[in-house]
Amino acid sequence: MFAIIGIFVVVGAVIGGYTMEHGNLHVLFQPAEIVIIFGAALGGLMIASPPRVLFAVFKNIGRIFSAKSYSKKDYLDLLTLLFLIFNKMRKEGLIAVETDIENPHESQLFSRFKSILSNKHALDFICDNLKVIVSANLSPHELENVMDMELEVHHKDALIPSQSITRVADSLPGLGIVAAVLGVVLTMGKISEPPEVLGHSIGAALVGTFLGVLMCYGFVGPMGANLEHSVNEESIYYQVIKVALVSFVGGAAPQIAVEFARRAIPAKIRPSFNELEETLRSVK
């Protein structure tokens, strides 16, 4: 939603300021410049990206407009689920959660938290590491190393779309100059024309530079940054899971393990100690 509002603000500010000085909007519409800049940018992206990366870029563009930030409720749901799992493992033994982690969509524990069930990678991360805890006698240090390795791989892979879009943004001012130079080349062929014709032709050529710079800093660059922020926010969510699991394997009581995990949540959306305690008390 904010991304859409931002687009309107950028367009409104640029077009509004231009028309305040009685600029002619018709001059800014140059289809040939658009074809040169965006066609070359798309071609460059295709040259630089293997098919898997290219598909990931187009798939993730929609996240700019639809991605939901993690809220305090999302973290409370996560901590509550982990507490219930740890509590069951502590009371009934590690093997007691085997059915839950093998079929989380049919589990009474997981089915209470739709936001987690709909997050495929987070769900897999929880279940896979719980399977390791149940089936292998790993020390907290060994478990942490395994999870760090997985999180590092996932984080690097998730950043690829934002990095690719940022590279496209970096290329747009240069491609705008290419379009402008081609416009100047065409203008040189009209050197015998009257000044008003030459002025219009040069103005049209400069639109290429304008479009390249505007699209870089006003639209495409911020889109890449948006995806990067989304990936970093997701990374924090997984870190919270990791802290809880490592703490529990290290011998912490279920409530203490989720309390340690609570401390890894950013302060602005972190549930307070009392909020977490009240939530856990209500599900016991």
Summary of the structure (lengths in Angstrom):
residues: 284
radius of gyration: 26.5
end to end distance: 37.4
largest distance: 91.6
contacts: 853
relative contact order: 0.14
helix: 84%
strand: 0%
